[in-house]
């Protein structure tokens, strides 16, 4: 893990989703690469779409002509697609363009168009904006907000005040999504992006996940099992009732603890298989911060990682937790590594 550098002093690691530089992608291998394993095969289930079938009216929406986009840089790959930094010639605005290749069923295309309509209505400072979508020649192109600082994958943030600020921003984005009945289901460091203004935003929900769910009989969980909640991995837990909102909170807790510790917090040190990870997540005690941390931080993580999902705090309640409120007004800026 790398110590966090303020955006104006150095970029955060690159993202595989909504934007960011990728010059050091090959040289920076993350410890969790070993956890990118497929789930056991199971019978594919019909899509329930991740987002609800809302009636959305977008009076101010102006479609973007994708032929007006100039590709500037290749940013990386993720979720079956490549991501490019592009410039919109008429406005000179910079965006991130995700290009997903392959043949897609007509039903999937219709579902994606509906999702894009919904995602265009998502408007929050801590959620990456989805601007438009274009589909032709077996390619789906999704135009996203560009985050010039990249993602928080591989970042270490050992300063509790700064970590509290970042956590608050992520929570505000989650509260907004949950209020719209949107469950992310894939909160992880590579889906948390930052820009040069130290704004942290949630990325990669909606279309990318729907595509992966459709094309992947393992229900798009490849590579992200390490951040799943116990009840999602083992449906027999909690009497088979899965609460996606509580699952997002568990994933958030794992991410925040990883940022502080500088390493994946579960005790999985070898190349994990399904059984190893299931035991670590479902059967062992949830991880906790070192005893040298504040009681507020320790309690915050405990509130996120309660094994029983009904006992976990909601994202809205976590915004009122002392770990968040005690550092109100602390800005994530400064010189040098934030340790």
N, C-alpha and C positions, 0 to 999 in steps of 0.2 A: 504494500500500500504506500501511497505517496502522501506526504503532508499537504494540506490544502494551501494553495497559493491564492491570494485575492485576485479576482479577474483582471484588474489593471496591472498587477505585477506578474502575472503568468496565468496561462489558461488552465482550466480544469481539464481532466482527461476527456478525449473525444467521445462522442455519442454514436451509437449505431442507429439512432432513431431520428429525432427531429432536427439535428444540426450540430455543428461544431467541427473543429479541425481534427484530422486523423494522422498527422505526421508521425506520431510516436506509437501508433497502434500496434505495429509488429513488435516493437521493442519492449512493450509493456504488457507482460502476460499476467493475468490475474489468477490468484490462487484458486478461485472458484471454477476455473476452467475444467477441473477434474470432476465437477459436479454436473456437467452438462450431459446427462444420461437420459435415454428414453424411458418412459414409463412402461409398465407391463402392458401388453396388448389387451385391448378390451373392445367390445362391440361398439362401433361408432353410434353416437346418439344424434337424432335430428337436432339441427341448430336451435337451441333457443338463442336468440340474439342477445348480445351482452347489454344492449341498450333498449329501453322500452319503446314501443311503437307510438311515439308522440305525434301530435299534430302541430307542426312547426310552421309558422309563417315568418318569412324573412323579407320584409319590405325593403330593406336597404341592401340586399344582396346583389352584387354585380359580378356575373360570371367572368372568369379570367380565361383569356385565349392562351392556351398552352403553347401555341406557336410563337408567342411573344416572350418566351422564357429562354434565356441563354445559360447554358451550363458553364459554371466557373470552376468548380472543384468537385472531386470525389471525396465524400465525407466518411463513408464506411458502409457496412452491410448490417442487416438485421431483419429478422422475421421474414426471410425469403425474398428480400428486396434490397436493392442498392439505393443509397441516399446521396444526393448531389446538392451542392450549394448553387443556386441559380439566381439570375437577375431578371426582373420583369422590366423589359425595355421601356414601355410607355411611362412607367412611374419611377424607374431606377431602384425599386425596392428589392431587397434580398430575401429569399425564401429558401426553405429546404424542400427538395423534391424527392419523394420516395417512389421508386419504380419497381413494381412487382410484376415479374414475367410469368407466363404460363397460361394454360387454358383454364378458364373458369366457367363453370356451369351458369346457364342463364338465370337460374334461380338465385345463385350467389351474387351475380351482378346486380339483380334487382334489390337484393338485401343490402348490398353495399351502397347503392344509390340512396336507399332509405336512411342508412346509417350516416352517410355524408350530410344529408339534409339535417339530421339531428345534430351532428357534430358541429356544423356551421353555427348552430345556435348556442354552443357552449362558449361562454365569454367570461373568463375570470383571469386576473393577473397571475395566478399560480397554476394555470393549466395551459399547455402548449396549444395554440390555435390551429385548427384545421380549416384551411381556406377553401379548397376546391378539390375536385377529382375529375380525371379524364380517363376514358377507357377506349383502346383501339388496338388492333393487331396483337391480341392476346397479352396486352400490357395494361396494367392499372397504374396510373400515376396519381399520387396524392400530394397536394401542395400544403406544406406546413410552415408554421412560424419557425424562423431560424434562430437558434440559440448559440451565440458566438463563443460561449465559454465551454461548450461541450457537456458531457455528463459527469456525474459524481462517482462513477465506477472507478474504484482504485484510489479514492481520495481518503485521506485521514484527517479528521477534525477533532483534535484532542482538547480544544478550548470549549468548555461547557457553554459559556455565553454565546459563542458563534454557532455552536451546534443547536442551541435552543432557538436561535433566530431562524436557521434553516428548517428546523423541525416545525416551527410555527407556520412558515410559508407552505410547507408540504401539507400540513394539517388543514390550512385554509382552503387549499385546492381540493383536498379530499372531502371536506365538509360541503363544499359547493357541488362536487360531483354526486355525493350521496343525497344531497337535497333534491337533485334532479333524477333520482332513482337510477343513477349510473354507478355500477360497481366496476372497479378497475380490474381486479383479479390478477394483476401482474406487477405489483409494486416491487421494484428492485433498483439498485443503484444506477444501472444503465438506463433506466426509464425516468430518472430524476435529472433534469438539465438545469444549467445555470448560464446566465448571460453576463455581460461586462458590467451590468448595474447590480450584480449580486442578487438578482431575482432568481429564485428557484421555482421550477415549474414541472408539473407531472406530464409525462408524454406517453405515447404508444398505447393508447386505448382505442377501442372501437374497431375501425376497419382492419388494422393489422391483425388484431386478435381474432376477428371473425374469419378472415382468410385462413389463418393458421388452424383454427378450429375445424374449418371445412375440409382443408387439404390434409390434415393430420389426424389419423384415427386415435391418437393419444391425447386428443383434446387440447392441443397446443401447449402442453406442459413441459415439452422438451427444453432442458437447459434452465428452467426456472423453478424446479422442484424445491431447491434449497430455501426459498422464501415462502413456500406454501405453509398454511396453517395445518395443525395436526388433523383437524376434522375434515379438511379437504383431501388430504392424503388418504386418510382412513375413514371412509363413509360410515363405518359402524360406530364411530365416536359420535357423541351428542345425539344418539338415537337416529342417525341418518339425516339430521336436519343441518343443512349447510347455510350459514348466514354469511353472504358475500361481504357485507359491510364489516363484520367482525374479522373476516379473513384479511381484508385490506389493512386493518389495524395491526394484526399479527405481523404481516409483511413489513409494515412501517417500523415496528419495534425492532425487527431483525436488522433492517437497514441502518437505523440510527445507532444501534449498538455496534454494528460493523464500522461505521464511520469513526466512532470514538476509539475503538480498539485497534483499528488498522488491519483487521483480518476478519474473516468470516467467524462469527462468534460460536457456532456449534462445533463441538469437538469431533470433526471429521477431517482427518489428516491424510488419509490415503485415498486412492481413486475409489470413490464411492460407488456402490451398486444400490439397487432399490432397497434391499434389506437394511443395509448400513444406514442409509438416509432416513428410512422410515423409523428405525430404532432411535436415531438421534433426535428426530423431530417429535415423534409420537409417544415415545416411551421414557425417554430421559427427562430430567428436570429442565425447564426452559433456561436458557443462558441468562446471566445477569452481569451488570457492570462490576469492575473491580471495587473492592471495599474502600479504596482511597477516594472514590467519587462522592459527590454530595448525596445526601439522603433523598433529595428531590429527584435527582437523575435516576437513582436506583429505583425509586417508587414509580417513576414514569415508565421505565422499561417494564417493570413488573405488571403495571396496569395494561400494557400492550400485549404481554406474553402470557396472560392467564390461559391455562390449558382449556378450561371450560369457556367457550366463546360467549356464553351468556353473562360471564363475569367480567369480560373485557370492557374497558371504557369505550364509548363511542368517540369518533373523531371530534365531534362538537364538544364533548365533555373534556377531552384531552386538551383542548385549547385553553381551558380554565385551570389546568394543572399547574401547581407551583413551579415546576421546572420551566414552564413556558412564561408564566406571568412574572416570575422573579427577575427575568432578564429583559423585560420590555424596554425598548429604547436602545438596546445594544445593537450597533450596526456591524455587519460582517465585513469590516475593512481593516486595513492596517498594512504594515510592511513586514515582508518575510513570511515564513511558514507559521501557520496558526496552530501552535502546539502548546 
